[in-house]
Amino acid sequence: MGEQDIPPDELKEIESHYERAMYKELADCLEEFLKAHAKEIPGFKERVENKLNRSFSLKEAINLFILDNKIVNLKLDLKDQKEEIEKEIWYRKERHEDPDPEAVAEDWTKKYAEAWRAHRTREIIYVFRREAGKYLNLVYQHIERD
């Protein structure tokens, strides 16, 4: 997935959020995720290379590893999804509806969870690519330990 694969309006939004430092918590979670999984990445890289019959740089392999996992911090994702559901409840109240929070959560999950996950994954990939040097060094350091 390249930045060219992200719809232009979504890319502008992600860039804007990044420039306003709105991804600090996500960047920290990505760092912890890569520290925790650094030793898995070389094996993952080798498996993907064998499967696709081509070689990948470590940067490409990490990108694929992130895409394969999609979640770098479940607690953060659940918190952010809860905020989205709370916004939906607020919107419905503004329309003078009497929303049942559980029904709204179920409805939001059915309608928006898949798109939300895809967007979150693009945010993670964007952060990784903007700070690739830092993350590559981190992975190298954790691979070389032991």
C-alpha positions, 0 to 999 in steps of 0.5 A, spaced: 500 500 500 503 506 497 500 513 499 498 513 492 493 508 494 490 512 499 484 516 496 486 524 496 481 526 501 483 521 506 491 522 505 490 530 506 486 528 512 491 523 515 497 528 513 493 534 516 492 530 523 500 528 522 502 535 522 498 537 528 501 531 532 495 528 533 498 521 532 503 521 537 499 516 541 499 512 535 506 513 534 508 510 541 503 504 540 507 503 533 514 503 537 512 498 542 508 494 537 515 493 533 519 492 539 515 487 541 515 483 535 522 485 532 524 478 532 518 475 528 519 480 522 525 477 519 522 470 519 515 473 516 520 477 511 523 470 509 516 467 509 513 472 504 519 472 500 519 465 499 511 465 498 512 471 493 518 469 490 522 476 490 526 479 496 523 485 500 527 490 504 526 490 511 522 497 510 518 493 505 517 487 510 515 491 516 510 495 512 507 488 510 508 486 517 503 492 519 498 490 514 498 483 516 497 484 523 492 491 522 492 492 530 498 495 533 494 496 540 488 493 541 486 498 547 487 504 543 483 502 538 477 500 542 478 507 546 478 510 539 472 506 536 468 507 543 469 515 542 466 514 535 460 510 537 459 516 542 459 521 537 454 517 533 450 517 540 451 524 540 449 525 533 442 521 534 441 525 540 442 532 536 436 529 531 432 528 537 432 521 537 432 517 543 438 512 542 440 505 545 447 505 546 448 498 545 444 498 539 448 504 536 454 500 538 452 494 534 449 499 528 456 502 528 460 496 528 456 493 522 456 500 518 463 503 520 467 498 523 470 495 517 472 502 514 474 504 520 479 499 521 482 500 513 483 507 515 486 506 522 491 501 518 492 507 513 494 511 519 499 506 522 502 505 515 503 513 514 506 514 521 511 508 519 513 511 513 514 518 515 518 516 521 521 510 517 528 511 519 526 511 527 522 505 526 528 501 522 533 503 527 528 500 533 527 494 529 534 493 527 536 494 535 531 489 537 533 484 532 540 484 534 539 483 541 541 476 544 
